[in-house]
Amino acid sequence: MISLEKRRLYLCTNARSDIEDFLAQCIDGGVDIVQLREKDLEARGLFEMAARCQAVCAERSVPFIMNDRPDLALALGADGVHVGQDDVTVHVCRAILGDDAIIGLSTHASDELAAAVSERVTYLSAGPIEATPTKPGRPGTGIAYATEAVGVSPVPVFVTGGVTAQRVPELVAAGVEHFVVVRALTYADDPYAAAKALRRAIDAEIGD
């Protein structure tokens, strides 16, 4: 099984026409795990986009995760799947993908966290710590929830929502060591430079 303990910078991206170049820049800048989260493609188009992502990630030895679709993850040979509270259960994902797959689960509140820590997950996500357009209608949890999650989880906790290079010191001080980024990279004019700045900030605070 791939260990995520030392993997700090997790990119969650939607489909895009320049996906190969975009991912290459982000990974070369310091991203060390990638998820494709795309809600607007049918299965065939989603599989084709995922295959393009998988090829870039495999070439650079970075785990590639599918959002929501353990069936497509299995067909593709992806490293794992990420699911939310209303998606296919962790139990079903594990049955489909096996013991060595990466399986991540989103949590947004203390009751979800309490249930999640007994699941056969590889990692949890906590947040969004602040409201974000990628999760319309979901309020921010605040940094205190990330601290709570890190304190009780037996697996790595990746914090989501509003992660920027400038906020990394504050988040690390709250106990966070793993970070999910979306807009900080997907909206960046220079994805390599943006990833490099995030990675530099993380390494300065945590190191290894």
ChimeraX commands (.cxc) that place a marker at each C-alpha (Angstrom):
marker #1 position 0.00,0.00,0.00 radius 0.5
marker #1 position 1.24,3.51,-0.85 radius 0.5
marker #1 position 2.03,5.52,2.28 radius 0.5
marker #1 position 0.70,9.07,2.38 radius 0.5
marker #1 position 2.48,10.14,5.57 radius 0.5
marker #1 position 5.13,12.12,3.69 radius 0.5
marker #1 position 2.86,13.28,0.87 radius 0.5
marker #1 position 1.83,16.80,1.77 radius 0.5
marker #1 position 0.42,18.61,-1.28 radius 0.5
marker #1 position -2.72,17.13,-2.82 radius 0.5
marker #1 position -4.18,18.62,-6.00 radius 0.5
marker #1 position -7.87,18.18,-6.74 radius 0.5
marker #1 position -8.60,19.21,-10.33 radius 0.5
marker #1 position -11.47,19.12,-12.76 radius 0.5
marker #1 position -11.18,18.16,-16.42 radius 0.5
marker #1 position -9.33,20.60,-18.66 radius 0.5
marker #1 position -8.05,20.56,-22.22 radius 0.5
marker #1 position -4.44,21.13,-21.14 radius 0.5
marker #1 position -4.52,18.47,-18.43 radius 0.5
marker #1 position -1.17,16.86,-19.29 radius 0.5
marker #1 position 0.79,20.11,-19.24 radius 0.5
marker #1 position -1.09,21.40,-16.19 radius 0.5
marker #1 position -0.45,18.26,-14.13 radius 0.5
marker #1 position 3.18,18.10,-15.19 radius 0.5
marker #1 position 3.72,21.68,-14.02 radius 0.5
marker #1 position 1.94,21.10,-10.72 radius 0.5
marker #1 position 3.81,17.86,-9.96 radius 0.5
marker #1 position 7.16,19.31,-10.99 radius 0.5
marker #1 position 6.39,22.20,-8.64 radius 0.5
marker #1 position 5.76,19.92,-5.67 radius 0.5
marker #1 position 2.31,18.29,-5.85 radius 0.5
marker #1 position 2.64,14.68,-4.71 radius 0.5
marker #1 position -0.91,13.31,-5.02 radius 0.5
marker #1 position -3.60,14.08,-7.62 radius 0.5
marker #1 position -7.37,13.63,-7.70 radius 0.5
marker #1 position -9.64,14.10,-10.71 radius 0.5
marker #1 position -12.99,15.51,-9.56 radius 0.5
marker #1 position -15.30,16.10,-12.51 radius 0.5
marker #1 position -19.08,16.11,-12.20 radius 0.5
marker #1 position -20.05,17.14,-15.74 radius 0.5
marker #1 position -18.65,14.34,-17.91 radius 0.5
marker #1 position -20.37,11.10,-18.81 radius 0.5
marker #1 position -18.59,7.85,-18.04 radius 0.5
marker #1 position -16.73,7.54,-21.36 radius 0.5
marker #1 position -15.42,11.09,-21.32 radius 0.5
marker #1 position -14.55,10.83,-17.65 radius 0.5
marker #1 position -12.61,7.63,-18.22 radius 0.5
marker #1 position -10.69,9.17,-21.11 radius 0.5
marker #1 position -9.79,12.25,-19.06 radius 0.5
marker #1 position -8.79,10.05,-16.13 radius 0.5
marker #1 position -6.55,7.96,-18.36 radius 0.5
marker #1 position -4.74,11.12,-19.45 radius 0.5
marker #1 position -4.24,12.11,-15.81 radius 0.5
marker #1 position -3.11,8.63,-14.86 radius 0.5
marker #1 position -0.43,8.60,-17.54 radius 0.5
marker #1 position 1.14,11.84,-16.29 radius 0.5
marker #1 position 0.99,10.76,-12.66 radius 0.5
marker #1 position 2.42,7.31,-13.35 radius 0.5
marker #1 position 5.32,8.81,-15.28 radius 0.5
marker #1 position 6.16,10.94,-12.25 radius 0.5
marker #1 position 5.42,8.29,-9.57 radius 0.5
marker #1 position 2.56,10.31,-8.06 radius 0.5
marker #1 position -0.60,8.52,-6.85 radius 0.5
marker #1 position -3.71,9.20,-8.94 radius 0.5
marker #1 position -7.13,9.17,-7.29 radius 0.5
marker #1 position -10.58,9.10,-8.87 radius 0.5
marker #1 position -13.42,11.00,-7.24 radius 0.5
marker #1 position -16.60,9.05,-6.47 radius 0.5
marker #1 position -16.11,6.23,-9.01 radius 0.5
marker #1 position -14.44,3.06,-7.68 radius 0.5
marker #1 position -15.65,1.22,-10.79 radius 0.5
marker #1 position -13.72,3.54,-13.10 radius 0.5
marker #1 position -10.76,3.53,-10.74 radius 0.5
marker #1 position -10.66,-0.25,-11.01 radius 0.5
marker #1 position -11.00,-0.26,-14.78 radius 0.5
marker #1 position -8.29,2.35,-15.14 radius 0.5
marker #1 position -5.91,0.89,-12.60 radius 0.5
marker #1 position -5.91,4.11,-10.60 radius 0.5
marker #1 position -4.27,4.13,-7.20 radius 0.5
marker #1 position -7.54,4.73,-5.42 radius 0.5
marker #1 position -10.76,6.64,-4.96 radius 0.5
marker #1 position -12.07,9.51,-2.87 radius 0.5
marker #1 position -15.69,9.51,-1.69 radius 0.5
marker #1 position -17.95,11.87,0.21 radius 0.5
marker #1 position -20.53,11.25,2.87 radius 0.5
marker #1 position -23.30,10.65,0.32 radius 0.5
marker #1 position -21.30,8.57,-2.16 radius 0.5
marker #1 position -20.52,4.86,-2.40 radius 0.5
marker #1 position -19.46,3.62,1.03 radius 0.5
marker #1 position -15.89,2.95,2.04 radius 0.5
marker #1 position -16.82,-0.70,2.55 radius 0.5
marker #1 position -17.98,-1.01,-1.06 radius 0.5
marker #1 position -14.91,0.85,-2.34 radius 0.5
marker #1 position -12.63,-1.49,-0.42 radius 0.5
marker #1 position -14.50,-4.54,-1.74 radius 0.5
marker #1 position -14.09,-3.28,-5.31 radius 0.5
marker #1 position -10.50,-2.02,-5.14 radius 0.5
marker #1 position -8.90,-4.32,-2.58 radius 0.5
marker #1 position -6.73,-3.92,0.47 radius 0.5
marker #1 position -3.90,-1.98,-1.16 radius 0.5
marker #1 position -5.95,0.78,-2.76 radius 0.5
marker #1 position -5.92,4.35,-1.46 radius 0.5
marker #1 position -9.38,5.23,-0.18 radius 0.5
marker #1 position -10.14,8.71,1.09 radius 0.5
marker #1 position -13.27,9.97,2.81 radius 0.5
marker #1 position -14.52,13.52,3.29 radius 0.5
marker #1 position -15.63,14.69,6.73 radius 0.5
marker #1 position -17.21,18.01,7.65 radius 0.5
marker #1 position -18.40,17.65,11.25 radius 0.5
marker #1 position -17.61,15.87,14.51 radius 0.5
marker #1 position -20.24,13.16,14.08 radius 0.5
marker #1 position -18.94,12.28,10.61 radius 0.5
marker #1 position -15.41,12.22,11.97 radius 0.5
marker #1 position -16.39,9.90,14.82 radius 0.5
marker #1 position -17.85,7.42,12.32 radius 0.5
marker #1 position -14.98,7.79,9.85 radius 0.5
marker #1 position -12.15,6.86,12.21 radius 0.5
marker #1 position -13.37,3.26,12.31 radius 0.5
marker #1 position -13.58,2.94,8.52 radius 0.5
marker #1 position -10.90,1.20,6.43 radius 0.5
marker #1 position -9.65,4.44,4.95 radius 0.5
marker #1 position -6.15,5.46,3.90 radius 0.5
marker #1 position -6.76,9.11,4.68 radius 0.5
marker #1 position -9.50,11.54,5.70 radius 0.5
marker #1 position -10.18,15.04,4.52 radius 0.5
marker #1 position -11.40,17.73,6.90 radius 0.5
marker #1 position -13.18,20.91,5.88 radius 0.5
marker #1 position -13.64,23.04,4.01 radius 0.5
marker #1 position -12.11,25.22,6.68 radius 0.5
marker #1 position -13.62,28.17,4.85 radius 0.5
marker #1 position -16.50,28.28,2.38 radius 0.5
marker #1 position -15.39,27.65,-1.19 radius 0.5
marker #1 position -17.05,27.80,-4.63 radius 0.5
marker #1 position -16.03,24.19,-5.25 radius 0.5
marker #1 position -18.48,23.15,-2.50 radius 0.5
marker #1 position -21.44,25.51,-3.03 radius 0.5
marker #1 position -23.75,25.81,-0.06 radius 0.5
marker #1 position -21.37,24.17,2.40 radius 0.5
marker #1 position -20.26,26.49,5.22 radius 0.5
marker #1 position -16.70,26.59,6.42 radius 0.5
marker #1 position -15.81,24.39,9.38 radius 0.5
marker #1 position -13.09,26.64,10.77 radius 0.5
marker #1 position -9.55,25.63,11.61 radius 0.5
marker #1 position -10.63,24.14,14.95 radius 0.5
marker #1 position -12.30,21.26,13.12 radius 0.5
marker #1 position -9.05,20.44,11.31 radius 0.5
marker #1 position -7.26,20.34,14.65 radius 0.5
marker #1 position -9.96,18.05,16.04 radius 0.5
marker #1 position -9.67,15.71,13.06 radius 0.5
marker #1 position -5.88,15.51,13.26 radius 0.5
marker #1 position -6.15,14.77,16.96 radius 0.5
marker #1 position -8.41,11.73,16.64 radius 0.5
marker #1 position -7.64,10.27,13.22 radius 0.5
marker #1 position -5.35,7.22,12.98 radius 0.5
marker #1 position -4.61,8.10,9.32 radius 0.5
marker #1 position -3.38,11.29,7.62 radius 0.5
marker #1 position -5.86,14.17,7.52 radius 0.5
marker #1 position -5.80,16.46,4.48 radius 0.5
marker #1 position -7.35,19.85,5.15 radius 0.5
marker #1 position -9.46,21.44,2.42 radius 0.5
marker #1 position -10.82,24.90,1.67 radius 0.5
marker #1 position -8.83,28.07,1.24 radius 0.5
marker #1 position -5.34,26.58,1.44 radius 0.5
marker #1 position -2.76,29.08,0.23 radius 0.5
marker #1 position 0.97,29.45,0.75 radius 0.5
marker #1 position 0.28,32.38,3.06 radius 0.5
marker #1 position -2.02,30.30,5.29 radius 0.5
marker #1 position 0.29,27.31,5.63 radius 0.5
marker #1 position 2.07,28.54,8.80 radius 0.5
marker #1 position -1.27,29.11,10.55 radius 0.5
marker #1 position -2.53,25.69,9.54 radius 0.5
marker #1 position 0.65,23.91,10.59 radius 0.5
marker #1 position 0.47,25.67,13.96 radius 0.5
marker #1 position -3.04,24.17,14.28 radius 0.5
marker #1 position -1.64,20.66,13.72 radius 0.5
marker #1 position -2.21,20.27,9.97 radius 0.5
marker #1 position 0.49,18.52,7.92 radius 0.5
marker #1 position -1.42,17.56,4.73 radius 0.5
marker #1 position -3.08,20.02,2.36 radius 0.5
marker #1 position -5.61,19.82,-0.48 radius 0.5
marker #1 position -5.51,22.64,-3.03 radius 0.5
marker #1 position -7.94,23.41,-5.83 radius 0.5
marker #1 position -8.20,27.05,-6.89 radius 0.5
marker #1 position -4.67,27.95,-5.74 radius 0.5
marker #1 position -3.44,25.82,-8.64 radius 0.5
marker #1 position -6.35,25.42,-11.08 radius 0.5
marker #1 position -6.74,29.21,-11.34 radius 0.5
marker #1 position -3.01,29.96,-11.36 radius 0.5
marker #1 position -1.48,31.70,-14.35 radius 0.5
marker #1 position 1.74,29.79,-13.63 radius 0.5
marker #1 position 0.86,26.43,-12.02 radius 0.5
marker #1 position 4.51,25.46,-11.58 radius 0.5
marker #1 position 5.34,28.64,-9.67 radius 0.5
marker #1 position 2.17,28.39,-7.59 radius 0.5
marker #1 position 2.88,24.77,-6.65 radius 0.5
marker #1 position 6.49,25.64,-5.89 radius 0.5
marker #1 position 5.39,28.43,-3.53 radius 0.5
marker #1 position 3.00,26.10,-1.72 radius 0.5
marker #1 position 5.61,23.39,-1.44 radius 0.5
marker #1 position 8.23,25.81,-0.20 radius 0.5
marker #1 position 5.85,27.07,2.50 radius 0.5
marker #1 position 4.98,23.51,3.59 radius 0.5
marker #1 position 8.57,22.34,3.69 radius 0.5
marker #1 position 9.64,25.43,5.62 radius 0.5
marker #1 position 7.09,24.66,8.34 radius 0.5
marker #1 position 7.27,20.87,8.42 radius 0.5
marker #1 position 10.35,19.65,6.61 radius 0.5
marker #1 position 11.02,15.91,6.61 radius 0.5
marker link #1:1,2 radius 0.2
marker link #1:2,3 radius 0.2
marker link #1:3,4 radius 0.2
marker link #1:4,5 radius 0.2
marker link #1:5,6 radius 0.2
marker link #1:6,7 radius 0.2
marker link #1:7,8 radius 0.2
marker link #1:8,9 radius 0.2
marker link #1:9,10 radius 0.2
marker link #1:10,11 radius 0.2
marker link #1:11,12 radius 0.2
marker link #1:12,13 radius 0.2
marker link #1:13,14 radius 0.2
marker link #1:14,15 radius 0.2
marker link #1:15,16 radius 0.2
marker link #1:16,17 radius 0.2
marker link #1:17,18 radius 0.2
marker link #1:18,19 radius 0.2
marker link #1:19,20 radius 0.2
marker link #1:20,21 radius 0.2
marker link #1:21,22 radius 0.2
marker link #1:22,23 radius 0.2
marker link #1:23,24 radius 0.2
marker link #1:24,25 radius 0.2
marker link #1:25,26 radius 0.2
marker link #1:26,27 radius 0.2
marker link #1:27,28 radius 0.2
marker link #1:28,29 radius 0.2
marker link #1:29,30 radius 0.2
marker link #1:30,31 radius 0.2
marker link #1:31,32 radius 0.2
marker link #1:32,33 radius 0.2
marker link #1:33,34 radius 0.2
marker link #1:34,35 radius 0.2
marker link #1:35,36 radius 0.2
marker link #1:36,37 radius 0.2
marker link #1:37,38 radius 0.2
marker link #1:38,39 radius 0.2
marker link #1:39,40 radius 0.2
marker link #1:40,41 radius 0.2
marker link #1:41,42 radius 0.2
marker link #1:42,43 radius 0.2
marker link #1:43,44 radius 0.2
marker link #1:44,45 radius 0.2
marker link #1:45,46 radius 0.2
marker link #1:46,47 radius 0.2
marker link #1:47,48 radius 0.2
marker link #1:48,49 radius 0.2
marker link #1:49,50 radius 0.2
marker link #1:50,51 radius 0.2
marker link #1:51,52 radius 0.2
marker link #1:52,53 radius 0.2
marker link #1:53,54 radius 0.2
marker link #1:54,55 radius 0.2
marker link #1:55,56 radius 0.2
marker link #1:56,57 radius 0.2
marker link #1:57,58 radius 0.2
marker link #1:58,59 radius 0.2
marker link #1:59,60 radius 0.2
marker link #1:60,61 radius 0.2
marker link #1:61,62 radius 0.2
marker link #1:62,63 radius 0.2
marker link #1:63,64 radius 0.2
marker link #1:64,65 radius 0.2
marker link #1:65,66 radius 0.2
marker link #1:66,67 radius 0.2
marker link #1:67,68 radius 0.2
marker link #1:68,69 radius 0.2
marker link #1:69,70 radius 0.2
marker link #1:70,71 radius 0.2
marker link #1:71,72 radius 0.2
marker link #1:72,73 radius 0.2
marker link #1:73,74 radius 0.2
marker link #1:74,75 radius 0.2
marker link #1:75,76 radius 0.2
marker link #1:76,77 radius 0.2
marker link #1:77,78 radius 0.2
marker link #1:78,79 radius 0.2
marker link #1:79,80 radius 0.2
marker link #1:80,81 radius 0.2
marker link #1:81,82 radius 0.2
marker link #1:82,83 radius 0.2
marker link #1:83,84 radius 0.2
marker link #1:84,85 radius 0.2
marker link #1:85,86 radius 0.2
marker link #1:86,87 radius 0.2
marker link #1:87,88 radius 0.2
marker link #1:88,89 radius 0.2
marker link #1:89,90 radius 0.2
marker link #1:90,91 radius 0.2
marker link #1:91,92 radius 0.2
marker link #1:92,93 radius 0.2
marker link #1:93,94 radius 0.2
marker link #1:94,95 radius 0.2
marker link #1:95,96 radius 0.2
marker link #1:96,97 radius 0.2
marker link #1:97,98 radius 0.2
marker link #1:98,99 radius 0.2
marker link #1:99,100 radius 0.2
marker link #1:100,101 radius 0.2
marker link #1:101,102 radius 0.2
marker link #1:102,103 radius 0.2
marker link #1:103,104 radius 0.2
marker link #1:104,105 radius 0.2
marker link #1:105,106 radius 0.2
marker link #1:106,107 radius 0.2
marker link #1:107,108 radius 0.2
marker link #1:108,109 radius 0.2
marker link #1:109,110 radius 0.2
marker link #1:110,111 radius 0.2
marker link #1:111,112 radius 0.2
marker link #1:112,113 radius 0.2
marker link #1:113,114 radius 0.2
marker link #1:114,115 radius 0.2
marker link #1:115,116 radius 0.2
marker link #1:116,117 radius 0.2
marker link #1:117,118 radius 0.2
marker link #1:118,119 radius 0.2
marker link #1:119,120 radius 0.2
marker link #1:120,121 radius 0.2
marker link #1:121,122 radius 0.2
marker link #1:122,123 radius 0.2
marker link #1:123,124 radius 0.2
marker link #1:124,125 radius 0.2
marker link #1:125,126 radius 0.2
marker link #1:126,127 radius 0.2
marker link #1:127,128 radius 0.2
marker link #1:128,129 radius 0.2
marker link #1:129,130 radius 0.2
marker link #1:130,131 radius 0.2
marker link #1:131,132 radius 0.2
marker link #1:132,133 radius 0.2
marker link #1:133,134 radius 0.2
marker link #1:134,135 radius 0.2
marker link #1:135,136 radius 0.2
marker link #1:136,137 radius 0.2
marker link #1:137,138 radius 0.2
marker link #1:138,139 radius 0.2
marker link #1:139,140 radius 0.2
marker link #1:140,141 radius 0.2
marker link #1:141,142 radius 0.2
marker link #1:142,143 radius 0.2
marker link #1:143,144 radius 0.2
marker link #1:144,145 radius 0.2
marker link #1:145,146 radius 0.2
marker link #1:146,147 radius 0.2
marker link #1:147,148 radius 0.2
marker link #1:148,149 radius 0.2
marker link #1:149,150 radius 0.2
marker link #1:150,151 radius 0.2
marker link #1:151,152 radius 0.2
marker link #1:152,153 radius 0.2
marker link #1:153,154 radius 0.2
marker link #1:154,155 radius 0.2
marker link #1:155,156 radius 0.2
marker link #1:156,157 radius 0.2
marker link #1:157,158 radius 0.2
marker link #1:158,159 radius 0.2
marker link #1:159,160 radius 0.2
marker link #1:160,161 radius 0.2
marker link #1:161,162 radius 0.2
marker link #1:162,163 radius 0.2
marker link #1:163,164 radius 0.2
marker link #1:164,165 radius 0.2
marker link #1:165,166 radius 0.2
marker link #1:166,167 radius 0.2
marker link #1:167,168 radius 0.2
marker link #1:168,169 radius 0.2
marker link #1:169,170 radius 0.2
marker link #1:170,171 radius 0.2
marker link #1:171,172 radius 0.2
marker link #1:172,173 radius 0.2
marker link #1:173,174 radius 0.2
marker link #1:174,175 radius 0.2
marker link #1:175,176 radius 0.2
marker link #1:176,177 radius 0.2
marker link #1:177,178 radius 0.2
marker link #1:178,179 radius 0.2
marker link #1:179,180 radius 0.2
marker link #1:180,181 radius 0.2
marker link #1:181,182 radius 0.2
marker link #1:182,183 radius 0.2
marker link #1:183,184 radius 0.2
marker link #1:184,185 radius 0.2
marker link #1:185,186 radius 0.2
marker link #1:186,187 radius 0.2
marker link #1:187,188 radius 0.2
marker link #1:188,189 radius 0.2
marker link #1:189,190 radius 0.2
marker link #1:190,191 radius 0.2
marker link #1:191,192 radius 0.2
marker link #1:192,193 radius 0.2
marker link #1:193,194 radius 0.2
marker link #1:194,195 radius 0.2
marker link #1:195,196 radius 0.2
marker link #1:196,197 radius 0.2
marker link #1:197,198 radius 0.2
marker link #1:198,199 radius 0.2
marker link #1:199,200 radius 0.2
marker link #1:200,201 radius 0.2
marker link #1:201,202 radius 0.2
marker link #1:202,203 radius 0.2
marker link #1:203,204 radius 0.2
marker link #1:204,205 radius 0.2
marker link #1:205,206 radius 0.2
marker link #1:206,207 radius 0.2
marker link #1:207,208 radius 0.2
view
